[in-house]
C-alpha cells in the first residue's frame, strides 16, 4: 500500500519541518516520538549506530503509525547498499554524509531514483515491503514512490563547500545541511577554535542553497537557537539528539544526585 511521503509534501507546499535524531533502533522510541505530534519526521543516524535490516523495517512501521516521515543518515562508502535497503524498508528520506564532489552527489541520486528507460536511475524493483507484501504496490506506484524519496546531502568538507554551486544545481538535490565538525576537521582545525570561519562557510552554504531553490536544513540543540537560522531563510530544523540529551541528563542531574549521595555519607 502506498504511504504518503509527508516530508515530500511539506517541501512541495513550501512549509516548514521539524525533526529530531534517534540513535536507538528500538521502535518504541520512534513510536513515542510520533505520539507527541511535534515532529514531521525522525532521523535515524545509521552513520553512528548499529542496526539490522529488520530494525529498519520496524522503525519505518512505527513512524507510519503516526503518519511521521523517516530519514536515515548513511555512511559514504556503503551508501548505495544501505540507502536502498532503508528505502525498501519504508524510509522516506536519505541524508548522505561526506560527499565532496558533484559526481558523488549525482551517483547517490541515481542510486535511489527508479531504473526506467531513458533515465539515469539505478533502483530496480526489489521484493521487499510495499512490493511483495499482500498490499504491494504496482511498478508504476513503486516508480512514483522512489521519485518522492527526499534526498539531503551533508556539506561538511571544504571540497564540498567549494563545489556547493554545482551541487545545488543538480536536479534531485532537495536539501543540504552544513556540518561544522567535519568541515573543521577537513581543514585540520578544532571546531571550537574557528567558530567565525565555519559560521561564515555555513552562511555561504545556506545562501547558495536558497538561491538555487534547495532547502537548507539545520541542526539545533534548543528552540532558542532557531531564530538565527530563520533570519537566514532556513525553514527546516533538526532539534536535539537522543544520545546528546541522555549524556546531558547523566552528567548534570547525575552529578547533582551524586553530590547529594556523597553528602549523606559525611
HELIX and SHEET records of a PDB file:
HELIX    1   1 UNK A    6  UNK A   12  1                                   7    
HELIX    2   2 UNK A   27  UNK A   36  1                                  10    
HELIX    3   3 UNK A   53  UNK A   65  1                                  13    
HELIX    4   4 UNK A   79  UNK A   89  1                                  11    
HELIX    5   5 UNK A  102  UNK A  112  1                                  11    
HELIX    6   6 UNK A  139  UNK A  148  1                                  10    
HELIX    7   7 UNK A  158  UNK A  162  1                                   5    
HELIX    8   8 UNK A  164  UNK A  168  1                                   5    
HELIX    9   9 UNK A  180  UNK A  186  1                                   7    
HELIX   10  10 UNK A  191  UNK A  193  5                                   3    
HELIX   11  11 UNK A  195  UNK A  211  1                                  17    
HELIX   12  12 UNK A  223  UNK A  225  5                                   3    
HELIX   13  13 UNK A  226  UNK A  230  1                                   5    
HELIX   14  14 UNK A  242  UNK A  265  1                                  24    
SHEET    1   A 9 UNK A  17  UNK A  22  0                                        
SHEET    2   A 9 UNK A  41  UNK A  44  1                                        
SHEET    3   A 9 UNK A  69  UNK A  74  1                                        
SHEET    4   A 9 UNK A  93  UNK A  96  1                                        
SHEET    5   A 9 UNK A 150  UNK A 155  1                                        
SHEET    6   A 9 UNK A 175  UNK A 178  1                                        
SHEET    7   A 9 UNK A 215  UNK A 220  1                                        
SHEET    8   A 9 UNK A 236  UNK A 241  1                                        
SHEET    9   A 9 UNK A  17  UNK A  22  1                                        
END                                                                             
